[in-house]
Amino acid sequence: MQTIMIDGSRYSTPRELHLALKQMLSLPSFYGMNADALNDCLSERTQPVNLWILDSGAGDVASAVSVISEVFRDNGGIVKEL
């Protein structure tokens, strides 16, 4: 089972966060940079991915982290705020 860690304070926009997720999860080049696209990609995996959150960030990034957390949970992953 894969586990990734994000620190929302490192990103100034949700797009930057999604770019980081794309790299960490080796998502395809056509990844749509949104929660629906993330859900599609995670739902195709044979094993869930866990998400550890160091900091949710602020503003739009914090909102994106919240939505992304739900996507990970919906796909069987464990989400922990550290």
N, CA, C and O atoms as CSV, one atom per row, in Angstrom:
chain,resi,resn,atom,element,x,y,z
A,1,MET,N,N,0.846,-1.179,0.000
A,1,MET,CA,C,0.000,0.000,0.000
A,1,MET,C,C,0.891,1.242,0.000
A,1,MET,O,O,1.835,1.344,0.784
A,2,GLN,N,N,0.580,2.169,-0.880
A,2,GLN,CA,C,1.349,3.401,-0.993
A,2,GLN,C,C,0.811,4.444,-0.026
A,2,GLN,O,O,-0.394,4.520,0.213
A,3,THR,N,N,1.707,5.243,0.525
A,3,THR,CA,C,1.337,6.369,1.371
A,3,THR,C,C,2.068,7.596,0.862
A,3,THR,O,O,3.278,7.565,0.639
A,4,ILE,N,N,1.322,8.681,0.680
A,4,ILE,CA,C,1.964,9.938,0.303
A,4,ILE,C,C,1.726,10.965,1.398
A,4,ILE,O,O,0.785,10.846,2.184
A,5,MET,N,N,2.582,11.966,1.440
A,5,MET,CA,C,2.495,13.013,2.449
A,5,MET,C,C,2.447,14.362,1.743
A,5,MET,O,O,3.240,14.632,0.842
A,6,ILE,N,N,1.509,15.200,2.161
A,6,ILE,CA,C,1.444,16.542,1.592
A,6,ILE,C,C,1.500,17.588,2.697
A,6,ILE,O,O,1.065,17.362,3.826
A,7,ASP,N,N,2.041,18.717,2.337
A,7,ASP,CA,C,2.101,19.888,3.210
A,7,ASP,C,C,1.467,21.026,2.428
A,7,ASP,O,O,2.115,21.657,1.593
A,8,GLY,N,N,0.211,21.280,2.702
A,8,GLY,CA,C,-0.541,22.293,1.965
A,8,GLY,C,C,0.052,23.675,2.038
A,8,GLY,O,O,-0.203,24.501,1.162
A,9,SER,N,N,0.843,23.950,3.066
A,9,SER,CA,C,1.447,25.278,3.186
A,9,SER,C,C,2.506,25.520,2.108
A,9,SER,O,O,2.941,26.655,1.912
A,10,ARG,N,N,2.917,24.471,1.415
A,10,ARG,CA,C,3.922,24.608,0.353
A,10,ARG,C,C,3.323,25.034,-0.984
A,10,ARG,O,O,4.060,25.333,-1.923
A,11,TYR,N,N,1.993,25.065,-1.080
A,11,TYR,CA,C,1.334,25.348,-2.351
A,11,TYR,C,C,0.518,26.627,-2.252
A,11,TYR,O,O,-0.131,26.890,-1.239
A,12,SER,N,N,0.560,27.417,-3.316
A,12,SER,CA,C,-0.195,28.664,-3.295
A,12,SER,C,C,-1.518,28.563,-4.055
A,12,SER,O,O,-2.378,29.435,-3.934
A,13,THR,N,N,-1.674,27.492,-4.839
A,13,THR,CA,C,-2.930,27.291,-5.576
A,13,THR,C,C,-3.275,25.797,-5.578
A,13,THR,O,O,-2.394,24.951,-5.429
A,14,PRO,N,N,-4.550,25.485,-5.747
A,14,PRO,CA,C,-4.932,24.074,-5.885
A,14,PRO,C,C,-4.237,23.398,-7.078
A,14,PRO,O,O,-3.929,22.208,-7.020
A,15,ARG,N,N,-3.991,24.145,-8.147
A,15,ARG,CA,C,-3.306,23.575,-9.313
A,15,ARG,C,C,-1.907,23.093,-8.924
A,15,ARG,O,O,-1.491,22.012,-9.342
A,16,GLU,N,N,-1.179,23.880,-8.131
A,16,GLU,CA,C,0.143,23.451,-7.679
A,16,GLU,C,C,0.048,22.163,-6.862
A,16,GLU,O,O,0.893,21.277,-6.986
A,17,LEU,N,N,-0.978,22.068,-6.034
A,17,LEU,CA,C,-1.206,20.865,-5.242
A,17,LEU,C,C,-1.450,19.668,-6.158
A,17,LEU,O,O,-0.888,18.594,-5.946
A,18,HIS,N,N,-2.283,19.855,-7.164
A,18,HIS,CA,C,-2.574,18.762,-8.092
A,18,HIS,C,C,-1.342,18.380,-8.917
A,18,HIS,O,O,-1.153,17.206,-9.236
A,19,LEU,N,N,-0.515,19.347,-9.259
A,19,LEU,CA,C,0.731,19.025,-9.961
A,19,LEU,C,C,1.618,18.143,-9.090
A,19,LEU,O,O,2.250,17.208,-9.581
A,20,ALA,N,N,1.658,18.447,-7.795
A,20,ALA,CA,C,2.450,17.627,-6.869
A,20,ALA,C,C,1.859,16.224,-6.752
A,20,ALA,O,O,2.595,15.237,-6.751
A,21,LEU,N,N,0.539,16.132,-6.654
A,21,LEU,CA,C,-0.114,14.824,-6.593
A,21,LEU,C,C,0.163,14.026,-7.859
A,21,LEU,O,O,0.404,12.820,-7.801
A,22,LYS,N,N,0.128,14.699,-8.991
A,22,LYS,CA,C,0.405,14.038,-10.266
A,22,LYS,C,C,1.785,13.390,-10.242
A,22,LYS,O,O,1.963,12.259,-10.695
A,23,GLN,N,N,2.750,14.118,-9.709
A,23,GLN,CA,C,4.113,13.588,-9.647
A,23,GLN,C,C,4.230,12.470,-8.607
A,23,GLN,O,O,4.787,11.411,-8.896
A,24,MET,N,N,3.709,12.700,-7.405
A,24,MET,CA,C,3.836,11.718,-6.328
A,24,MET,C,C,3.164,10.389,-6.671
A,24,MET,O,O,3.652,9.323,-6.296
A,25,LEU,N,N,2.052,10.463,-7.381
A,25,LEU,CA,C,1.274,9.268,-7.685
A,25,LEU,C,C,1.537,8.731,-9.092
A,25,LEU,O,O,0.923,7.750,-9.512
A,26,SER,N,N,2.445,9.374,-9.811
A,26,SER,CA,C,2.751,8.974,-11.195
A,26,SER,C,C,1.474,8.890,-12.032
A,26,SER,O,O,1.217,7.896,-12.712
A,27,LEU,N,N,0.686,9.958,-11.962
A,27,LEU,CA,C,-0.568,10.000,-12.706
A,27,LEU,C,C,-0.286,10.267,-14.180
A,27,LEU,O,O,0.761,10.818,-14.520
A,28,PRO,N,N,-1.210,9.883,-15.056
A,28,PRO,CA,C,-0.976,10.030,-16.499
A,28,PRO,C,C,-0.902,11.497,-16.931
A,28,PRO,O,O,-1.363,12.396,-16.227
A,29,SER,N,N,-0.320,11.707,-18.083
A,29,SER,CA,C,-0.150,13.075,-18.606
A,29,SER,C,C,-1.487,13.781,-18.813
A,29,SER,O,O,-1.549,15.010,-18.773
A,30,PHE,N,N,-2.549,13.023,-19.030
A,30,PHE,CA,C,-3.869,13.617,-19.263
A,30,PHE,C,C,-4.656,13.870,-17.972
A,30,PHE,O,O,-5.838,14.210,-18.019
A,31,TYR,N,N,-3.992,13.700,-16.812
A,31,TYR,CA,C,-4.648,13.957,-15.519
A,31,TYR,C,C,-5.271,15.346,-15.527
A,31,TYR,O,O,-4.602,16.323,-15.861
A,32,GLY,N,N,-6.537,15.440,-15.166
A,32,GLY,CA,C,-7.310,16.676,-15.281
A,32,GLY,C,C,-7.148,17.708,-14.180
A,32,GLY,O,O,-7.824,18.736,-14.201
A,33,MET,N,N,-6.273,17.462,-13.226
A,33,MET,CA,C,-5.971,18.446,-12.168
A,33,MET,C,C,-7.201,18.869,-11.363
A,33,MET,O,O,-7.363,20.046,-11.041
A,34,ASN,N,N,-8.066,17.902,-11.040
A,34,ASN,CA,C,-9.219,18.200,-10.194
A,34,ASN,C,C,-9.626,16.931,-9.450
A,34,ASN,O,O,-9.114,15.845,-9.723
A,35,ALA,N,N,-10.538,17.082,-8.525
A,35,ALA,CA,C,-10.936,15.962,-7.668
A,35,ALA,C,C,-11.584,14.821,-8.463
A,35,ALA,O,O,-11.362,13.650,-8.154
A,36,ASP,N,N,-12.375,15.151,-9.474
A,36,ASP,CA,C,-13.004,14.096,-10.272
A,36,ASP,C,C,-11.959,13.262,-11.006
A,36,ASP,O,O,-12.064,12.037,-11.068
A,37,ALA,N,N,-10.955,13.927,-11.559
A,37,ALA,CA,C,-9.886,13.218,-12.258
A,37,ALA,C,C,-9.077,12.372,-11.286
A,37,ALA,O,O,-8.680,11.252,-11.609
A,38,LEU,N,N,-8.832,12.913,-10.087
A,38,LEU,CA,C,-8.109,12.151,-9.069
A,38,LEU,C,C,-8.899,10.910,-8.687
A,38,LEU,O,O,-8.332,9.825,-8.557
A,39,ASN,N,N,-10.200,11.066,-8.507
A,39,ASN,CA,C,-11.048,9.928,-8.181
A,39,ASN,C,C,-10.974,8.856,-9.275
A,39,ASN,O,O,-10.864,7.667,-8.977
A,40,ASP,N,N,-11.034,9.279,-10.524
A,40,ASP,CA,C,-10.943,8.328,-11.633
A,40,ASP,C,C,-9.628,7.548,-11.576
A,40,ASP,O,O,-9.611,6.329,-11.749
A,41,CYS,N,N,-8.535,8.261,-11.334
A,41,CYS,CA,C,-7.214,7.606,-11.297
A,41,CYS,C,C,-7.076,6.664,-10.104
A,41,CYS,O,O,-6.561,5.554,-10.243
A,42,LEU,N,N,-7.537,7.107,-8.930
A,42,LEU,CA,C,-7.410,6.260,-7.741
A,42,LEU,C,C,-8.328,5.048,-7.812
A,42,LEU,O,O,-7.991,3.979,-7.302
A,43,SER,N,N,-9.478,5.209,-8.439
A,43,SER,CA,C,-10.423,4.090,-8.517
A,43,SER,C,C,-9.919,2.969,-9.432
A,43,SER,O,O,-10.407,1.842,-9.353
A,44,GLU,N,N,-8.956,3.269,-10.289
A,44,GLU,CA,C,-8.397,2.261,-11.184
A,44,GLU,C,C,-7.256,1.470,-10.549
A,44,GLU,O,O,-6.783,0.490,-11.125
A,45,ARG,N,N,-6.818,1.889,-9.374
A,45,ARG,CA,C,-5.709,1.201,-8.709
A,45,ARG,C,C,-6.202,-0.051,-7.997
A,45,ARG,O,O,-7.342,-0.124,-7.539
A,46,THR,N,N,-5.316,-1.026,-7.919
A,46,THR,CA,C,-5.688,-2.277,-7.254
A,46,THR,C,C,-5.574,-2.171,-5.738
A,46,THR,O,O,-6.201,-2.947,-5.016
A,47,GLN,N,N,-4.781,-1.221,-5.247
A,47,GLN,CA,C,-4.637,-1.024,-3.804
A,47,GLN,C,C,-4.879,0.445,-3.466
A,47,GLN,O,O,-4.531,1.330,-4.247
A,48,PRO,N,N,-5.472,0.702,-2.307
A,48,PRO,CA,C,-5.704,2.087,-1.900
A,48,PRO,C,C,-4.388,2.820,-1.634
A,48,PRO,O,O,-3.340,2.211,-1.421
A,49,VAL,N,N,-4.485,4.124,-1.655
A,49,VAL,CA,C,-3.348,4.986,-1.335
A,49,VAL,C,C,-3.716,5.774,-0.083
A,49,VAL,O,O,-4.794,6.365,-0.006
A,50,ASN,N,N,-2.815,5.780,0.896
A,50,ASN,CA,C,-3.025,6.549,2.118
A,50,ASN,C,C,-2.485,7.962,1.931
A,50,ASN,O,O,-1.566,8.189,1.145
A,51,LEU,N,N,-3.068,8.905,2.663
A,51,LEU,CA,C,-2.668,10.303,2.596
A,51,LEU,C,C,-2.387,10.822,3.999
A,51,LEU,O,O,-3.260,10.810,4.866
A,52,TRP,N,N,-1.166,11.275,4.209
A,52,TRP,CA,C,-0.794,11.924,5.469
A,52,TRP,C,C,-0.700,13.416,5.177
A,52,TRP,O,O,-0.063,13.826,4.206
A,53,ILE,N,N,-1.333,14.223,6.017
A,53,ILE,CA,C,-1.375,15.674,5.810
A,53,ILE,C,C,-0.596,16.352,6.936
A,53,ILE,O,O,-0.973,16.273,8.105
A,54,LEU,N,N,0.494,17.017,6.564
A,54,LEU,CA,C,1.280,17.762,7.549
A,54,LEU,C,C,0.601,19.077,7.905
A,54,LEU,O,O,0.573,19.483,9.067
A,55,ASP,N,N,0.051,19.739,6.882
A,55,ASP,CA,C,-0.593,21.039,7.047
A,55,ASP,C,C,-1.583,21.172,5.898
A,55,ASP,O,O,-1.245,20.875,4.752
A,56,SER,N,N,-2.785,21.610,6.189
A,56,SER,CA,C,-3.797,21.745,5.132
A,56,SER,C,C,-3.605,22.988,4.283
A,56,SER,O,O,-4.201,23.098,3.212
A,57,GLY,N,N,-2.795,23.915,4.733
A,57,GLY,CA,C,-2.617,25.163,4.001
A,57,GLY,C,C,-3.726,26.138,4.348
A,57,GLY,O,O,-4.377,26.019,5.386
A,58,ALA,N,N,-3.932,27.107,3.463
A,58,ALA,CA,C,-4.927,28.144,3.719
A,58,ALA,C,C,-5.757,28.400,2.462
A,58,ALA,O,O,-5.356,28.048,1.352
A,59,GLY,N,N,-6.906,29.012,2.655
A,59,GLY,CA,C,-7.744,29.446,1.539
A,59,GLY,C,C,-8.151,28.331,0.601
A,59,GLY,O,O,-8.623,27.277,1.028
A,60,ASP,N,N,-7.960,28.584,-0.702
A,60,ASP,CA,C,-8.362,27.625,-1.730
A,60,ASP,C,C,-7.594,26.310,-1.627
A,60,ASP,O,O,-8.129,25.247,-1.941
A,61,VAL,N,N,-6.344,26.388,-1.188
A,61,VAL,CA,C,-5.551,25.158,-1.041
A,61,VAL,C,C,-6.135,24.297,0.075
A,61,VAL,O,O,-6.251,23.082,-0.083
A,62,ALA,N,N,-6.500,24.900,1.185
A,62,ALA,CA,C,-7.104,24.149,2.295
A,62,ALA,C,C,-8.411,23.497,1.849
A,62,ALA,O,O,-8.698,22.360,2.224
A,63,SER,N,N,-9.192,24.203,1.062
A,63,SER,CA,C,-10.438,23.633,0.538
A,63,SER,C,C,-10.141,22.448,-0.366
A,63,SER,O,O,-10.824,21.426,-0.307
A,64,ALA,N,N,-9.115,22.589,-1.205
A,64,ALA,CA,C,-8.734,21.499,-2.108
A,64,ALA,C,C,-8.239,20.292,-1.319
A,64,ALA,O,O,-8.554,19.154,-1.668
A,65,VAL,N,N,-7.470,20.527,-0.265
A,65,VAL,CA,C,-6.970,19.423,0.567
A,65,VAL,C,C,-8.144,18.672,1.196
A,65,VAL,O,O,-8.126,17.444,1.281
A,66,SER,N,N,-9.149,19.404,1.630
A,66,SER,CA,C,-10.327,18.781,2.222
A,66,SER,C,C,-11.041,17.882,1.211
A,66,SER,O,O,-11.405,16.752,1.537
A,67,VAL,N,N,-11.240,18.368,0.008
A,67,VAL,CA,C,-11.909,17.589,-1.038
A,67,VAL,C,C,-11.054,16.385,-1.428
A,67,VAL,O,O,-11.565,15.276,-1.582
A,68,ILE,N,N,-9.765,16.611,-1.584
A,68,ILE,CA,C,-8.845,15.534,-1.949
A,68,ILE,C,C,-8.844,14.447,-0.879
A,68,ILE,O,O,-8.789,13.259,-1.197
A,69,SER,N,N,-8.904,14.850,0.377
A,69,SER,CA,C,-8.946,13.876,1.475
A,69,SER,C,C,-10.142,12.955,1.330
A,69,SER,O,O,-10.028,11.745,1.527
A,70,GLU,N,N,-11.277,13.516,0.989
A,70,GLU,CA,C,-12.481,12.702,0.790
A,70,GLU,C,C,-12.307,11.729,-0.371
A,70,GLU,O,O,-12.775,10.592,-0.309
A,71,VAL,N,N,-11.643,12.170,-1.416
A,71,VAL,CA,C,-11.406,11.295,-2.570
A,71,VAL,C,C,-10.549,10.097,-2.149
A,71,VAL,O,O,-10.831,8.962,-2.532
A,72,PHE,N,N,-9.503,10.357,-1.363
A,72,PHE,CA,C,-8.660,9.254,-0.886
A,72,PHE,C,C,-9.475,8.303,-0.014
A,72,PHE,O,O,-9.365,7.086,-0.162
A,73,ARG,N,N,-10.289,8.843,0.893
A,73,ARG,CA,C,-11.130,7.996,1.757
A,73,ARG,C,C,-12.114,7.183,0.936
A,73,ARG,O,O,-12.293,5.988,1.172
A,74,ASP,N,N,-12.756,7.837,-0.036
A,74,ASP,CA,C,-13.747,7.155,-0.874
A,74,ASP,C,C,-13.134,5.992,-1.652
A,74,ASP,O,O,-13.838,5.068,-2.059
A,75,ASN,N,N,-11.833,6.045,-1.853
A,75,ASN,CA,C,-11.150,4.992,-2.593
A,75,ASN,C,C,-10.376,4.047,-1.675
A,75,ASN,O,O,-9.450,3.365,-2.113
A,76,GLY,N,N,-10.762,4.011,-0.401
A,76,GLY,CA,C,-10.227,3.030,0.533
A,76,GLY,C,C,-8.960,3.440,1.260
A,76,GLY,O,O,-8.420,2.663,2.047
A,77,GLY,N,N,-8.478,4.654,1.006
A,77,GLY,CA,C,-7.264,5.109,1.677
A,77,GLY,C,C,-7.540,5.632,3.084
A,77,GLY,O,O,-8.661,6.009,3.425
A,78,ILE,N,N,-6.489,5.640,3.877
A,78,ILE,CA,C,-6.562,6.223,5.219
A,78,ILE,C,C,-5.974,7.618,5.138
A,78,ILE,O,O,-4.911,7.822,4.552
A,79,VAL,N,N,-6.672,8.578,5.729
A,79,VAL,CA,C,-6.201,9.964,5.739
A,79,VAL,C,C,-5.914,10.341,7.181
A,79,VAL,O,O,-6.768,10.200,8.056
A,80,LYS,N,N,-4.693,10.824,7.420
A,80,LYS,CA,C,-4.302,11.266,8.765
A,80,LYS,C,C,-3.777,12.682,8.704
A,80,LYS,O,O,-2.984,13.029,7.828
A,81,GLU,N,N,-4.222,13.494,9.638
A,81,GLU,CA,C,-3.651,14.821,9.808
A,81,GLU,C,C,-2.612,14.729,10.905
A,81,GLU,O,O,-2.922,14.385,12.045
A,82,LEU,N,N,-1.394,15.036,10.554
A,82,LEU,CA,C,-0.282,14.884,11.508
A,82,LEU,C,C,-0.032,16.167,12.284
A,82,LEU,O,O,0.865,16.215,13.126
